[in-house]
């Protein structure tokens, strides 16, 4: 595992078998990853999760709740870590259900160390990509929030494919004014081309809808 994947990443391990927790922690640390182990899902949920990059290695059969059920609760807890499921009692339907729920991998016990490391590497890559996308979306929305209300309107209308003339008619302003506002929006959004602005608008729209829902 390369250093750029392991840097500051933490693998959270939930398994009621102490020996498995110990061995997995030792395996993760051997490749430069941080590791934290928990005996139950509630122990993990009660722990202070700092939100750093990483993944969750989760046993399917736990004392209080199944790993697959707990996987389904993670988003509600504000935890978006990619999940790797493991079990000594897995079957095909369970594996399919886990993958449909977004699991990165589903490993039957006993598994090879390399298989687990490969799954963890893939999970950390996925988590870093998600975090990058979230950061980019926040940056774009921050720029959008600094536009004037009219610049926002012009940007959102023109990026739907409406011509300047149509946008002017929609807003009751001149076509020249539309062009000026669009140019200003592109400069403030740091969009080099209209397609760039369209992609930014596509990222902003869902956030606008969330903000207006009651």
C-alpha positions, -999 to 999 in steps of 0.1 A, spaced: 0 0 0 15 33 -10 21 61 14 -4 85 -3 -32 61 5 -22 54 41 -14 89 53 -37 99 81 -62 72 71 -79 52 99 -94 17 96 -122 12 121 -127 -25 129 -159 -38 145 -158 -75 155 -168 -93 187 -138 -116 183 -109 -101 202 -83 -121 183 -96 -109 150 -96 -73 162 -60 -77 174 -48 -94 142 -65 -68 119 -51 -39 139 -16 -54 136 -21 -59 98 -32 -24 92 -4 -9 113 21 -30 94 13 -10 62 13 24 79 -24 27 85 -40 38 118 -64 13 133 -91 14 159 -110 -16 171 -145 -20 187 -163 -51 201 -198 -39 192 -216 -15 168 -228 6 198 -192 9 211 -182 24 177 -213 46 175 -206 60 210 -169 66 202 -158 101 192 -156 99 154 -134 128 142 -144 124 106 -109 118 91 -104 97 60 -105 59 63 -130 30 61 -150 6 83 -143 -31 85 -175 -46 99 -184 -81 109 -218 -93 97 -226 -112 129 -225 -89 159 -241 -94 194 -266 -65 192 -273 -58 155 -262 -74 122 -234 -57 104 -256 -52 73 -283 -35 95 -257 -13 111 -243 -4 76 -278 9 68 -277 32 98 -244 49 92 -256 78 71 -282 86 97 -254 88 122 -235 112 99 -208 86 91 -200 82 55 -171 58 57 -169 31 30 -177 -3 44 -160 -37 40 -181 -65 54 -167 -98 66 -183 -130 79 -177 -166 86 -213 -175 77 -218 -155 45 -239 -167 15 -246 -153 -19 -279 -134 -11 -262 -117 19 -232 -107 -3 -255 -93 -29 -275 -73 -3 -243 -59 11 -229 -48 -22 -262 -32 -32 -261 -13 1 -228 2 -10 -202 -21 6 -168 -19 -11 -162 -56 -6 -176 -87 12 -149 -110 25 -156 -145 39 -136 -157 68 -109 -168 68 -95 -143 43 -60 -137 30 -43 -107 45 -37 -94 10 -74 -96 1 -82 -75 31 -54 -50 23 -66 -47 -13 -102 -41 -1 -90 -14 24 -69 3 -2 -100 5 -25 -122 18 3 -97 45 12 -95 56 -24 -133 58 -25 -134 78 7 -107 103 -5 -126 108 -38 -159 114 -19 -142 140 3 -126 157 -27 -160 160 -44 -176 173 -12 -149 199 -8 -152 210 -45 -189 213 -42 -186 234 -11 -161 257 -28 -183 261 -59 -214 269 -37 -193 294 -17 -185 313 -50 -221 311 -61 -233 326 -28 -211 356 -35 -229 364 -68 -255 391 -68 -291 378 -69 -294 388 -106 -261 371 -115 -274 340 -98 -306 341 -118 -288 347 -151 -263 319 -144 -290 293 -135 -312 302 -165 -285 304 -191 -270 271 -180 -303 253 -188 -297 260 -225 -318 292 -227 -305 317 -252 -295 352 -240 -326 366 -257 -349 341 -239 -332 348 -206 -337 385 -211 -374 379 -218 -377 357 -187 -362 383 -164 -376 414 -181 -341 429 -188 -321 436 -219 -300 410 -237 -269 432 -232 -276 431 -194 -279 394 -195 -245 391 -213 -229 414 -187 -243 394 -158 -233 361 -174 -198 374 -179 -196 386 -143 -209 352 -131 -183 333 -151 -155 355 -137 -166 352 -101 -172 314 -105 -138 310 -122 -154 293 -151 -133 294 -182 -160 283 -206 -198 281 -206 -196 243 -203 -176 249 -171 -204 271 -158 -230 245 -167 -211 219 -147 -209 242 -117 -246 250 -120 -254 213 -119 -236 210 -86 -253 241 -72 -289 232 -80 -293 203 -56 -279 225 -28 -304 253 -37 -333 229 -35 -321 216 -1 -319 252 12 -354 260 1 -371 229 15 -390 233 47 
